[in-house]
Amino acid sequence: MRAVTQVYEGGFSDTVFNSQEVFRALMDAMASPGLVIEIGNLAAAPSPISSVAASVAATLFDHDATVWCDKSITSSAAAIGWLKFHTGLELTSNPSGAQFALIGDLETMPSLESFAKGTSEYPDRSTTIILQIDGFNGPEELTLSGPGIKDTQGFAPSQLPKMFVDQWAANRGAFPRGIDLVFAGKGALAALPRTTRISKKEA
């Protein structure tokens, strides 16, 4: 019974105000790659979806959104039920056809190449990937540069996909095509648009 109740609980307390707050944070994050922006714990979804990831999903997903979720999320009936009830999304089993992707386990996520990169005529027809992480004090700091960054910006997410720097170089090389990333940490988010250059920090 509790699992059923979880599906209906935990949405925004003020749908318009809360979604505007999260959307503004997302726009600021995209405009300033690697900048960590704090947001409140506005939504509460069943495990394994974190509060920030739930808030981003509730803001971006709707009945027109095609979303791919990884196994860590699809294996939870309560989590999928929550997403469907609160966003009306359309789930897809094909990452290359997804407008959005929600990743709970970075260890097992597909390569960035697996997702939609859009076309030269319609580069916006690409996947925005939301990555759940623990925080932004990871063991390895990346150096970011590019549009929206004055000189360079340090960025140290707690987890990264395998071979991330190489994958990202290939993604950026496809510009104007390419995927964009949103990192959902605890109480904060950050973003990497496809225009951002990444290198490992010099020792």
Buried (B, 14 or more C-beta within 10 A) or exposed (E): EEEEEBBEEBBBEEEEEBBEBBEEBBEBBBEBBBBBBEBEEBBBBBEBBBBBBBBBBBBBBEEEBBBBBBEBBBEBEBBBBBBBBBBEBBBBEEBEEBBBBBBBBBEEBBBBEBBBBBEEEEBEEBBBBBBBBEBBEBEEEBBBBBEBBEEBBEBBBBBBBEEBEEBBEEBBEBEBBBBBBBBBBBBBBBBBBBBBBBEEEEE
